[in-house]
Amino acid sequence: MHPPEPPPDAELRAVFGGDAAGRRAVRLEQLYEPVASATSGIWRVATRGRSAVLKLVAHAEGDHPQWQSGDDVGHWYYWRREVDAYETGVLAGMPGHLRAPRCLHVATRADGSVALWLEDLGAATAAAWSLDRYGVAAFHLGTMQGAYLVDEPLPDRPWLSRGWLRAYLGQRDGDMDLARDPGSWRDPRVARWFPTPLADDVAAMRADQSSLLDALDALPRTLCHLDLHPANLFAGGDAATAAIDWSFVGIGALGEDAGNLVADAALDFHVPADRVDELDATITDGYVRGLRAAGWPGPADSARLGMVATMTAKYAWIAPAMVRAALDGRASLNRRPFADAAAAWAPTVRFLLRRADEARRMLGSSRR
């Protein structure tokens, strides 16, 4: 990560005006520890009572092996995608009530990195949201995506991601053979969390992945964030919800973002696992109401299919990863002590398996 040095004077003047206090008066606060390779760092930059967020973007190798950026516009993690989305006005021009932070300035630095200066949204993230507020966010998402389904033309840019979920899933099968082994589930370290072995159920969910992705491909297309989870959402009152980190923005399926939000809220510990069914119902209702408010007349079942197909196709790797972590005796899982994480992930796995059954019913599958 780049060291948190004061930004160049030219950038400070562009963001804060000609009366910026100077580099010595600038305060930097690191907001996140980057995982994905294209993000060099994210800081809140403050001077004279004003603040902005600086996101430094660069194509780099290293860091997490599953979050490696690419320099081709068709790459699932094209390193400049968010910069392009701001510079071309795609994000500023979104309809409805889901918005991106305002872009204050973009600067290409001598080393080839890009400084993306954004509106500071404060600390009103979804971390402390009620379930009702998740429903409001889903409504706002529906108004934006519904508009593209009705009369707003979809942006046609070569750097917009397409087929993003298929590309992402190509990296996530490493532990599947372990999860297919019934003996793994009988091991006491796994059976503690899953007294009833789930080898057949998990294998069936993974076997459905291709048909689920085909179903998503057949759904109406709209503009998608493709990483819509609570840490990327900020409350803007009842009138709007703001979403940050548009690194994967592209053309995706109806329901894809809404389904992702449900699963990630539980898997990343923002909503207690024993409330995930309630969260699912709340987000589904809010999302469909948003689509209707945008004037979309299509069947609600299409939106629901997009949600459940996304959840079960994208997160078929969760149970295998948990089995691997238990058998390896790992101390932590998803940056939490293993026992704490497993207490949330085990019921969420069972929730996902129920969604897999729902998807099969919706598709008329006779696989099981």
C-alpha positions in Angstrom: 0.0 0.0 0.0 1.2 3.5 -0.7 2.3 5.3 2.4 -0.2 7.8 3.7 1.7 10.9 2.6 -0.1 14.2 2.1 -1.5 14.4 -1.5 0.0 16.6 -4.1 -0.8 20.3 -3.8 -2.4 20.4 -7.2 -4.9 17.7 -6.1 -5.6 19.5 -2.8 -6.3 22.7 -4.7 -8.6 21.0 -7.2 -10.6 19.3 -4.4 -10.7 21.9 -1.7 -10.2 25.1 -3.7 -7.4 27.6 -4.0 -7.5 28.4 -0.3 -6.6 24.8 0.8 -4.5 25.1 3.9 -1.4 23.4 2.5 0.0 19.9 2.9 1.1 20.3 6.5 -2.4 21.1 7.7 -3.9 18.0 5.9 -5.0 15.0 8.1 -5.2 11.5 6.6 -7.2 8.7 8.1 -7.0 5.2 6.6 -10.6 3.9 6.1 -10.0 0.4 4.9 -7.2 -2.1 4.7 -7.2 -3.0 0.9 -7.6 -6.6 -0.1 -8.2 -6.3 -3.9 -5.1 -5.7 -5.9 -6.3 -2.6 -7.8 -6.9 -0.6 -4.6 -3.7 0.9 -3.3 -5.4 2.6 -0.4 -8.5 4.6 0.8 -8.2 7.6 3.1 -10.3 10.3 4.5 -8.5 13.6 3.8 -9.5 16.6 5.9 -8.4 20.2 6.0 -10.0 23.3 7.4 -13.2 21.5 8.5 -13.8 20.0 5.1 -13.1 16.4 4.0 -13.1 14.1 1.0 -12.3 10.5 0.4 -9.2 9.6 -1.7 -9.1 6.2 -3.3 -5.8 5.4 -5.0 -6.3 2.9 -7.9 -3.5 1.1 -9.7 -3.0 -2.2 -11.6 -0.8 -4.4 -9.5 0.1 -8.0 -8.9 0.1 -9.6 -5.5 -2.2 -9.3 -2.5 -5.1 -11.7 -2.3 -4.9 -14.4 -5.1 -8.7 -14.2 -5.7 -8.8 -10.5 -6.2 -6.2 -9.9 -8.9 -6.9 -7.0 -11.3 -6.5 -7.1 -15.0 -5.5 -4.5 -17.6 -7.9 -5.6 -20.3 -11.3 -3.9 -20.4 -13.0 -7.3 -20.6 -11.4 -8.6 -17.4 -13.8 -9.3 -14.6 -11.7 -7.0 -12.4 -10.5 -4.4 -14.9 -8.4 -2.1 -12.8 -9.7 1.2 -14.2 -13.4 0.3 -14.4 -14.5 2.6 -11.5 -12.4 5.5 -12.8 -14.0 5.1 -16.2 -17.5 4.9 -14.7 -16.9 8.3 -13.0 -15.1 10.0 -15.9 -17.7 9.1 -18.4 -20.6 10.2 -16.2 -22.2 6.7 -16.1 -22.5 6.8 -12.3 -23.6 10.4 -12.1 -26.3 9.7 -14.6 -28.0 6.8 -12.8 -31.8 7.2 -12.5 -33.8 6.4 -9.4 -32.7 6.7 -5.7 -29.5 4.7 -5.6 -26.5 6.9 -6.2 -22.7 6.9 -6.2 -20.7 9.4 -4.2 -20.0 12.6 -6.2 -16.7 12.6 -7.9 -14.7 15.7 -7.0 -11.5 15.2 -9.0 -9.6 12.5 -10.9 -5.8 12.8 -11.3 -3.4 10.4 -13.0 -0.1 10.4 -11.1 3.4 10.0 -12.5 3.6 6.3 -11.4 0.5 5.5 -13.5 -1.9 5.2 -10.5 -5.1 7.2 -10.5 -6.3 9.3 -7.6 -10.0 9.2 -7.4 -11.4 12.0 -5.1 -14.9 11.3 -3.9 -17.6 12.9 -1.7 -17.1 11.9 2.0 -20.3 10.1 3.0 -19.4 10.0 6.7 -20.0 7.0 8.9 -23.7 6.2 8.1 -23.0 2.8 6.8 -25.3 -0.2 6.9 -23.3 -1.6 9.9 -26.0 -0.4 12.3 -29.0 -0.5 10.0 -32.4 -2.0 11.0 -34.0 -4.5 8.7 -36.4 -1.8 7.7 -33.6 0.3 6.4 -32.3 -2.6 4.3 -35.8 -2.6 2.8 -35.5 1.1 2.0 -32.1 0.5 0.3 -33.6 -2.4 -1.7 -36.4 0.0 -2.8 -33.9 2.5 -3.9 -32.0 -0.2 -5.8 -35.2 -1.2 -7.5 -36.0 2.3 -8.6 -32.6 2.6 -10.3 -32.6 -0.8 -11.9 -36.2 -0.6 -12.9 -35.7 2.6 -14.8 -33.2 0.8 -17.0 -35.8 -1.9 -17.6 -38.4 0.6 -18.7 -37.2 3.6 -20.6 -33.7 4.5 -19.6 -31.1 3.3 -22.1 -28.4 1.1 -20.7 -24.9 2.5 -21.0 -22.9 0.9 -23.8 -19.3 1.1 -22.8 -16.6 -1.5 -23.5 -15.3 -1.4 -20.0 -18.6 -2.3 -18.3 -18.3 -5.8 -16.9 -20.4 -8.6 -18.6 -20.7 -12.1 -17.4 -19.1 -11.0 -14.2 -20.5 -13.8 -11.9 -19.3 -16.6 -14.2 -15.8 -15.2 -14.2 -15.8 -14.7 -10.4 -16.9 -18.3 -9.8 -14.1 -19.7 -11.8 -11.8 -19.1 -8.8 -14.1 -20.6 -6.1 -14.1 -24.4 -6.5 -10.9 -25.2 -4.5 -12.6 -27.0 -1.6 -15.5 -28.6 -3.4 -14.1 -32.1 -3.5 -13.6 -32.0 0.2 -17.2 -31.0 0.8 -18.4 -33.9 -1.5 -16.7 -36.4 0.8 -19.2 -37.7 3.4 -16.3 -38.4 5.7 -15.5 -34.7 6.0 -18.9 -34.0 7.5 -18.6 -36.8 10.1 -15.4 -35.3 11.5 -16.2 -33.9 14.9 -14.7 -30.5 14.0 -17.4 -30.2 11.2 -20.2 -32.2 12.9 -20.2 -29.8 15.7 -21.7 -27.2 13.3 -23.5 -29.6 11.0 -24.9 -32.6 13.0 -26.7 -33.7 9.9 -24.1 -34.2 7.1 -24.7 -32.0 4.1 -22.4 -33.6 1.5 -25.2 -34.5 -0.9 -27.0 -31.1 -0.5 -23.9 -29.1 -1.0 -22.9 -31.2 -4.1 -26.4 -30.7 -5.5 -26.2 -26.9 -5.1 -22.9 -26.8 -6.8 -24.2 -29.1 -9.6 -27.0 -26.6 -10.2 -24.6 -23.7 -10.8 -24.5 -23.9 -14.5 -28.3 -24.0 -14.9 -28.6 -21.1 -12.4 -26.1 -19.0 -14.4 -28.1 -19.8 -17.5 -31.2 -18.7 -15.8 -29.6 -15.4 -14.8 -28.4 -14.9 -18.4 -32.1 -15.2 -19.6 -33.4 -12.5 -17.2 -33.9 -8.9 -18.1 -30.6 -6.9 -18.1 -29.9 -3.8 -16.0 -27.0 -1.8 -14.6 -25.6 -3.7 -11.6 -23.1 -2.8 -8.9 -22.1 -6.5 -8.5 -20.6 -6.1 -5.1 -23.6 -4.8 -3.2 -22.9 -5.6 0.5 -23.5 -3.6 3.7 -20.0 -2.2 3.9 -20.5 -0.5 0.6 -23.9 1.1 1.5 -24.5 4.5 3.2 -27.8 6.0 4.3 -28.8 9.3 2.7 -32.1 9.6 4.4 -35.3 8.2 3.0 -34.7 9.9 -0.3 -31.5 8.0 -1.3 -29.0 5.3 -0.6 -25.4 5.8 -1.7 -23.2 2.9 -2.8 -19.4 3.0 -2.9 -16.9 0.9 -4.7 -18.1 0.4 -8.3 -15.1 -1.6 -9.4 -17.2 -4.3 -10.9 -20.1 -2.2 -12.3 -21.6 -3.7 -15.4 -24.6 -5.2 -17.1 -26.2 -8.0 -15.1 -29.4 -9.7 -14.3 -32.5 -8.4 -12.6 -32.3 -9.4 -8.9 -28.6 -10.1 -9.0 -27.6 -7.2 -6.7 -30.5 -7.7 -4.3 -29.7 -11.4 -3.8 -26.0 -10.6 -3.2 -27.0 -8.1 -0.5 -29.0 -10.7 1.4 -26.3 -13.3 1.5 -23.4 -10.9 2.2 -25.3 -9.2 5.1 -25.3 -12.5 6.9 -22.0 -13.9 5.8 -20.2 -10.7 6.8 -21.9 -10.6 10.2 -24.0 -7.4 9.6 -27.3 -9.2 10.3 -27.7 -12.0 12.8 -28.0 -15.3 11.0 -31.2 -16.1 12.8 -32.8 -13.1 11.0 -31.6 -13.9 7.5 -35.0 -15.2 6.4 -36.6 -12.0 7.6 -34.0 -10.0 5.9 -34.5 -11.9 2.7 -38.3 -11.2 2.8 -37.7 -7.5 3.6 -35.2 -7.0 0.7 -37.4 -8.9 -1.7 -40.4 -6.8 -0.9 -38.5 -3.5 -1.0 -36.8 -4.4 -4.3 -40.0 -5.4 -6.1 -41.8 -2.2 -4.8 -38.9 -0.2 -6.2 -39.2 -1.9 -9.6 -42.9 -1.1 -9.6 -42.3 2.5 -8.6 -40.0 2.8 -11.7 -42.8 1.5 -13.9 -41.6 -2.0 -14.5 -44.6 -4.3 -15.1 -42.8 -7.6 -15.3 -43.5 -10.6 -13.0 -42.2 -10.4 -9.5 -41.1 -14.0 -9.8 -38.5 -12.9 -12.3 -36.9 -10.6 -9.7 -37.1 -13.4 -7.1 -35.5 -15.9 -9.4 -32.6 -13.5 -10.0 -32.1 -13.2 -6.3 -32.2 -16.9 -5.4 -30.2 -17.9 -8.4 -27.5 -15.4 -7.5 -27.4 -16.4 -3.9 -27.1 -20.1 -4.6 -24.8 -19.9 -7.6 -22.4 -17.4 -6.1 -22.2 -18.9 -2.6 -21.9 -22.6 -3.3 -18.3 -22.3 -2.1 -19.2 -21.1 1.4 -19.9 -24.6 3.0 -16.8 -26.1 1.4 -14.7 -23.2 2.7 -16.1 -23.7 6.2 -15.4 -27.4 6.1 -11.8 -26.8 5.0 -11.3 -24.2 7.8 -12.7 -26.6 10.4 -10.6 -29.5 9.3 -7.4 -27.4 9.1 -8.1 -26.1 12.6 -7.9 -22.5 11.6 -8.1 -19.9 14.3 -10.2 -17.5 12.2 -12.7 -17.4 9.4 -13.6 -14.3 7.4 -11.5 -12.2 9.9 -13.4 -13.5 12.9 -12.5 -16.1 15.5 -13.5 -19.4 13.9 -16.2 -20.3 16.5 -17.8 -16.9 16.1 -17.8 -17.0 12.4 -19.0 -20.6 12.2 -21.9 -19.7 14.5 -23.1 -17.3 11.8 -22.1 -19.3 8.7 -23.6 -22.6 9.7 -27.2 -21.4 9.8 -26.5 -19.2 6.7 -25.4 -22.3 4.8 -28.7 -24.0 5.7 -30.5 -20.8 4.5 -28.6 -21.0 1.2 -29.6 -24.7 0.8 -33.2 -23.7 1.2 -32.8 -21.0 -1.4 -31.3 -23.7 -3.7 -34.5 -25.8 -3.2 -36.5 -22.6 -4.0 -34.5 -22.1 -7.2 -35.1 -25.6 -8.3 -38.8 -25.2 -7.8 -38.8 -22.0 -9.8 -36.9 -23.6 -12.6 -39.0 -26.8 -12.5 -35.9 -28.8 -11.9 -36.1 -32.5 -11.1 -32.4 -32.8 -10.1 -33.3 -33.9 -6.6 
